[in-house]
């Protein structure tokens, strides 16, 4: 969440950032936060004064008793008792104000960096790079992007290819669980495993330490990374135990560092993790949910970094380059988008999306989001850095990205590599698959 220091010292910049993110009622929300903080500080000031007064009065009691002024001593004792009673009310007022303040802060999203373009929706995102053509910043918006590859071939969509080659059984998944829970079989299962191992190996080569976290988390973990209370309707909740199935490995991996102070020399922390991910995807319907396009359970490899404020932008660039390298090795047509303010997530300060082109579906499929959250998550997590020079602590920066999410990668690989003799396997995956084609 945003820090009170930022809100009070740079109020107009915060409001402008929230408006850029299309957050309704930004000025009013910030005013409410500042008023609640004012109430909290007023109660704290009065409590401090009362404690000081009570201490002085308590010191007088002993002197009065020694002088035999019992009645005066009893009167002072009564004043101290009154102050103590008032203090209990002040403490309750402070606690209520602090709870109210936290609730209000949690309802306010992160503010975007200056580099984030203005815009209200996905059509306003900028295409900043592609392996299909040169891009012009600010000109090549998604809404007027004209570099969709053409193909004269009658290509099959991946759900038909999966049926043809017995790779994924969507109907069986419906029988076992429901729509959005496919069953991978034979070479389809092997392709999943090949991609997972390939992504993890590439992450390890880039210096990421692999972890295997739980796939269910408590509410504190969801709160720490910003899924709660913002996205609780999109998460599967185990009510009896009050636990949540993770929507991404970002949640458990980043929460490793909740309530942790990291030495500056340890940074950047670089972790990667493969997990199953679970999303309710409430409200999704239509053609975009066919096959692997939108699932309730899917596999993903995530990369996470904890870094210093002065180096986090460089970390972000390195993470973007890492994801781009994966797509290049998979020989897929891709583009990189810089998201506009109105299309950014609740918690991100700047986000770049990666999309691959589906030849059969004639559409772009999002396969990764790489975000810098600045101090927003770390402030909620109480994740701090201890500086080497002066031993002072400050809030860390957190970053994460998909490297990569498998369903749409699999869809694009199948659709873009179909031939008369089967589906060609990209060279980088052949050692993992043990074959050059699926036939």
Order of alpha helices (4+ residues) and beta strands (2+ residues): alpha-alpha-alpha-alpha-beta-alpha-beta-alpha-beta-alpha-beta-beta-alpha-beta-beta-alpha-beta-beta-beta-alpha-beta-beta-beta-alpha-beta-beta-beta-alpha-beta-beta-alpha-beta
